[in-house]
Amino acid sequence: MRRVNEAVRQVLSEALGELKDPRIGFVTVTGVDTSSDLREAKVFVSVLGSEKHRARTLEGLAAAHGVLQARLGRELKMKRTPQLAFEYDPTVERGVRMSQLIDELTPED
């Protein structure tokens, strides 16, 4: 399953850069969790920008799921193409915030 998740993540990362939807901003696919029967895949994304921008991007991704699913089917040739569901992944944002806090605590030389 790890190889399937990584393959799906890689194809989606490439495909997101080619989408023309103006709602979709700078998006990074941070992970994919595919069900064992390959019917569903949760796609975790990190979005650069405000909460409003994040919501618009997730709407755009939901609207483009058919195009992305078709691309997955063409490129991976799996027995089933999973139904995609996009979810926001806050781990990158938390990591940046933690780095900022650590930098504030570190004395300047």
Residue pairs with C-beta under 8 A, 6 or more apart in sequence:
1 34
1 36
4 34
4 38
4 78
5 31
5 32
5 33
5 34
5 41
6 32
7 76
8 32
8 34
8 41
8 43
8 72
8 76
8 82
9 29
9 31
9 32
9 43
11 71
11 72
11 75
11 76
12 29
12 32
12 43
12 68
12 72
12 84
13 28
13 29
15 67
15 68
15 71
16 24
16 27
16 29
16 61
16 68
19 60
19 64
19 67
21 60
21 63
21 64
22 60
23 56
23 57
23 59
23 60
23 63
24 57
24 60
24 61
24 64
25 47
25 48
25 49
25 53
25 56
25 57
26 47
26 48
26 49
27 45
27 46
27 47
27 48
27 57
27 61
28 45
28 46
28 47
28 48
28 92
29 43
29 44
29 45
30 44
30 45
30 46
30 89
30 91
30 92
31 43
31 44
31 89
32 41
32 42
32 43
32 44
33 41
33 42
33 44
34 40
34 41
34 42
34 82
35 41
35 82
37 80
38 78
38 79
38 80
38 81
38 82
39 80
39 82
39 83
40 82
40 83
40 85
41 82
41 83
41 84
41 85
42 85
42 87
43 61
43 84
43 85
43 86
43 87
44 87
44 88
44 89
45 57
45 58
45 61
45 86
45 87
45 88
45 89
46 88
46 89
46 90
46 91
46 92
46 93
47 53
47 54
47 57
47 58
47 88
49 57
54 88
58 86
58 88
61 68
61 86
62 86
65 83
65 84
65 85
65 86
68 84
69 81
69 82
69 83
69 84
70 81
72 78
72 81
72 82
72 84
73 81
